[in-house]
Amino acid sequence: MKPGTGKAGQIILYIVLTVLLLYTLTPLLFLLLNSFKSQAEIVRNPLALPDEWTFQYLINAFASIHFPQAIGYTLLITIISVLLIVLVASPCGWIITRHKSGGSTFIYLMFVAAMLIPFQAVMYPLMNIMDALHLKNIPGLIIMYAGFGLSMSIFLYSGFFKSVPRGIEEAALIDGANIFQMFFRVVFPLVKSTTVTVMILNGMWIWNDYLLPFLTLGLSDQRTLVLELYYAKMTSGQFGSPWEIIFPSVLITVIPMIIIFLCLQKYFVKGVSEGAIKA
């Protein structure tokens, strides 16, 4: 390698990363700027700074999307769905990994294949079944989210469990632990990074999902934040013009997940890389 080649490569790398960073952050910056503008300012120049930094548009958005009620339903659905996914997918992935047989391999392949089936292919028969069972409500939505989230979660857990030594499990059994104590007290704590990854991926998907809540809860008063965004334009006349309600409403909706991701990003990156490599 010629002298200076490595330094030139680093400079090119930093330039590429900077361009990608700007490309990624530009939509968020655009959203932030227009969340503090009136309809007239947004239409006049959406890229300019606000004439006056005021929280009035955010306050109007809180009222327009019924924020306290909507975030309550969203948190309820997201937290319970993610907990169900973790509690079912983690032991399932462990059992599939530890008990190798034709049946377990077939079940694993079915879960992996389910990741390739688009939701649109099953949504109409699924909604008919849930309607017949009187589950087009929040409990039914949680059940569906838990079911749809299992495939990817089991795939990630199975990949990581392959790296957990069997000797740890055998030592726990020798010490008198039963199978539940062995899993939840010995094995499960070892997959913390994968668990965080599963929680973030499924949490972000459930939090931001529109289609399934719309099909399940669309006509009820129990709406998630994303559903409230959909209806915000219909009720925007009470609080202001559409764009000065929509931009701050979207900002309010995405902030919680951004904060959670930033706090847990090191576990997320570790979990994705370990699960993918060991799968």
Secondary structure as GFF3:
##gff-version 3
##sequence-region A 1 279
A	DSSP	alpha_helix	5	34	.	.	.	ID=ss1
A	DSSP	alpha_helix	39	44	.	.	.	ID=ss2
A	DSSP	alpha_helix	56	64	.	.	.	ID=ss3
A	DSSP	alpha_helix	67	98	.	.	.	ID=ss4
A	DSSP	alpha_helix	102	114	.	.	.	ID=ss5
A	DSSP	three_ten_helix	119	121	.	.	.	ID=ss6
A	DSSP	alpha_helix	123	132	.	.	.	ID=ss7
A	DSSP	alpha_helix	138	161	.	.	.	ID=ss8
A	DSSP	alpha_helix	166	174	.	.	.	ID=ss9
A	DSSP	alpha_helix	179	181	.	.	.	ID=ss10
A	DSSP	pi_helix	182	187	.	.	.	ID=ss11
A	DSSP	three_ten_helix	188	191	.	.	.	ID=ss12
A	DSSP	alpha_helix	192	208	.	.	.	ID=ss13
A	DSSP	alpha_helix	211	217	.	.	.	ID=ss14
A	DSSP	alpha_helix	225	235	.	.	.	ID=ss15
A	DSSP	three_ten_helix	236	238	.	.	.	ID=ss16
A	DSSP	alpha_helix	242	278	.	.	.	ID=ss17
###
